[in-house]
Amino acid sequence: MLCKYISSGLLMFPCMKLFCLRFLFVLLVSILQAQADAQNFDINTLKQLNVNRNVKLDDPMKFISDSEGYIGVGIPVSVCLAAWIKQDTKLLEKGVNMSIALAANSLTTFVLKRAINRDRPAVTYPYLTAFESEKHYSFPSGHTSNAFCTATSLSLNFKKWYVVVPAYTWACAVGYSRMHLGMHYPSDVLAGAMVGAGSAWATYKANQWIKRYFAKRYSSKLSE
């Protein structure tokens, strides 16, 4: 009986090995196919937005794209300046928090660009029209990440619908403009939005944790 189980096990082992090899092969092919499909979606979507674009929107899209720098830096500075004029420490805290979020986002985006080294769409596909000659890499979109960082910081620090809706509408417009101008793939823009929103959220939560930590520490010293 024991010999029977051993012999059957030996017969099954090659079958299991073959099954595992087939499974790994199918998995590898599926992953490669998924990557190819994703790349096809990226370039096909960008082709529709850039090659078949409405040229009358070129200048407005360039303006929206460039607004990221002015608004992204201008809002935290304006909040800090308003706080200084009003002598409002809470408002100053919000301005500083937004500034730190923007700095953290810029650093994260820079590191990711260097680590991934994805070429700009027009470099890989010369038939695309790029409106700027950027030396930096494509993934993720820095303009989009800064825009969504600013929008998320505003939404977290000023929880009003008339702040949240315009902020995210503007951020989405910046992301769209980067594709219209042929500067980024859709996946660059999506990743930029996630990095920007994530940086703002992480900074906001870290600030809350630090405040609670020092508040508990201060209260414990008073109770001694």
C-alpha positions in Angstrom: 0.0 0.0 0.0 2.8 2.4 0.9 4.6 1.6 -2.3 1.4 2.4 -4.2 1.2 5.9 -2.6 4.8 6.6 -3.2 4.6 5.5 -6.9 1.5 7.6 -7.4 3.1 10.6 -5.8 6.1 10.3 -8.1 3.8 10.1 -11.0 1.9 13.2 -9.8 5.0 15.3 -9.2 6.0 15.8 -12.8 2.3 16.7 -13.6 2.3 19.3 -10.8 5.6 20.7 -12.0 4.2 20.9 -15.6 1.0 22.5 -14.3 3.0 25.1 -12.3 5.2 25.9 -15.3 2.1 26.4 -17.5 0.4 28.5 -14.9 3.5 30.8 -14.6 3.7 31.0 -18.4 0.0 32.0 -18.7 0.5 34.5 -15.8 3.5 36.1 -17.5 1.7 36.4 -20.8 -1.3 37.9 -19.1 0.9 40.5 -17.4 2.6 41.4 -20.6 -0.7 41.7 -22.4 -2.1 43.9 -19.6 0.9 46.2 -19.9 0.5 46.3 -23.7 -3.2 47.1 -23.3 -2.4 49.8 -20.8 0.2 51.3 -23.1 -2.2 51.2 -26.1 -4.9 52.9 -24.0 -2.3 55.6 -23.0 -1.2 56.4 -26.5 -4.6 56.0 -28.1 -6.2 58.4 -25.6 -3.4 60.9 -25.9 -3.7 60.7 -29.7 -7.4 61.6 -29.6 -6.7 64.5 -27.2 -3.5 65.9 -28.9 -3.5 65.0 -32.6 -7.3 65.5 -33.0 -7.4 68.5 -30.7 -9.3 71.8 -31.2 -6.4 74.2 -32.0 -8.4 77.1 -30.9 -8.0 75.8 -27.3 -4.2 75.7 -27.5 -3.7 79.2 -26.0 -6.3 78.7 -23.2 -4.8 75.3 -22.4 -1.3 76.8 -22.2 -2.6 79.5 -19.8 -4.3 76.9 -17.6 -1.2 74.8 -17.6 1.0 77.7 -16.6 -1.4 78.8 -13.9 -0.3 75.8 -11.8 3.0 77.6 -10.8 1.4 80.9 -9.9 -1.6 79.5 -8.0 0.3 76.6 -6.4 2.8 79.0 -4.8 0.5 82.0 -4.6 -2.2 80.5 -2.4 0.0 79.3 0.5 1.9 82.7 0.4 -1.4 84.6 0.4 -2.8 82.6 3.3 0.4 83.2 5.4 0.4 86.9 4.5 -3.3 87.2 5.5 -2.6 85.4 8.7 0.3 87.8 9.5 -1.9 90.8 8.8 -4.8 89.5 10.9 -2.4 88.0 13.6 -4.3 84.8 13.2 -2.2 81.8 14.4 -4.7 79.2 13.1 -4.7 80.7 9.6 -0.9 80.8 9.7 -0.8 77.2 10.6 -2.9 76.4 7.6 -0.7 78.4 5.3 2.5 76.7 6.7 0.8 73.3 6.3 0.0 74.0 2.7 3.5 75.2 2.0 5.0 72.0 3.5 2.6 69.8 1.5 3.7 71.6 -1.7 7.4 71.1 -0.9 6.9 67.4 0.0 4.9 66.9 -3.2 7.6 68.5 -5.3 10.3 66.4 -3.8 8.3 63.2 -4.2 7.5 64.0 -7.9 11.2 64.8 -8.6 12.3 61.5 -7.1 9.7 59.5 -9.0 10.7 61.2 -12.3 14.3 60.3 -11.8 13.6 56.8 -10.7 11.2 55.9 -13.5 12.9 57.8 -16.3 9.9 57.8 -18.7 10.4 59.8 -21.9 8.0 62.4 -23.0 5.3 61.2 -25.4 6.6 63.3 -28.3 10.0 61.7 -27.9 8.6 58.2 -28.3 5.8 59.2 -30.8 7.1 62.1 -33.0 3.8 62.6 -34.7 2.5 64.1 -31.4 2.6 67.9 -31.0 4.5 69.0 -27.8 4.1 72.7 -27.0 7.1 72.9 -24.7 10.5 71.4 -24.8 10.8 69.8 -21.4 14.1 68.3 -20.2 12.5 66.5 -17.3 11.0 63.1 -17.5 7.3 62.4 -18.0 6.1 60.2 -15.1 4.4 61.5 -13.0 3.1 64.9 -14.2 4.6 67.6 -12.1 2.0 70.2 -13.1 -0.8 67.9 -12.2 0.7 66.8 -8.9 1.2 70.4 -7.8 -2.4 71.3 -8.8 -3.9 68.4 -7.0 -1.7 69.0 -4.0 -3.0 72.6 -3.9 -6.6 71.6 -4.4 -6.4 68.9 -1.7 -4.7 71.2 0.8 -7.3 73.9 0.2 -10.1 71.3 0.7 -8.7 69.9 3.9 -7.9 73.3 5.5 -11.0 75.1 4.3 -13.8 72.6 4.2 -16.4 74.6 2.2 -18.0 73.5 -1.0 -17.3 76.8 -2.7 -13.6 76.1 -2.0 -13.5 72.4 -2.8 -15.5 72.5 -6.1 -13.5 75.3 -7.9 -10.2 73.9 -6.5 -10.7 70.4 -8.0 -12.2 71.8 -11.2 -9.0 73.8 -11.7 -6.8 70.9 -10.8 -8.6 68.6 -13.4 -8.3 71.4 -16.0 -4.5 71.5 -15.4 -4.3 67.7 -15.8 -6.3 67.8 -19.0 -4.2 70.7 -20.4 -1.1 68.6 -20.0 -2.5 66.0 -22.3 -4.0 68.5 -24.8 -0.5 70.1 -25.1 1.1 66.7 -25.7 3.3 66.8 -22.6 2.0 63.8 -20.7 0.3 60.4 -21.1 -3.0 59.9 -19.3 -1.2 57.6 -16.8 1.3 60.4 -16.0 -1.6 62.7 -15.2 -3.4 60.1 -13.1 -0.3 59.3 -11.2 0.4 63.0 -10.7 -3.1 63.5 -9.3 -2.6 60.6 -6.8 0.9 61.9 -5.7 -0.4 65.4 -5.3 -3.5 64.5 -3.3 -1.6 61.9 -1.3 1.2 64.4 -0.4 -1.4 67.0 0.8 -3.3 64.4 2.8 -0.2 62.9 4.4 1.1 66.4 5.4 -2.3 67.3 6.8 -2.6 64.1 8.9 1.0 64.4 10.1 0.3 67.9 11.3 -2.8 66.7 13.2 -0.8 63.9 14.8 2.0 66.3 15.9 -0.5 68.7 17.4 -2.2 65.9 19.4 1.2 64.5 20.5 2.4 67.9 21.9 -1.1 68.7 23.4 -1.0 65.4 25.3 2.5 66.0 26.4 1.8 69.5 27.6 -1.4 68.4 29.4 0.5 65.6 31.2 3.1 68.0 32.4 0.4 70.3 33.8 -1.2 67.5 35.7 2.1 66.5 37.4 
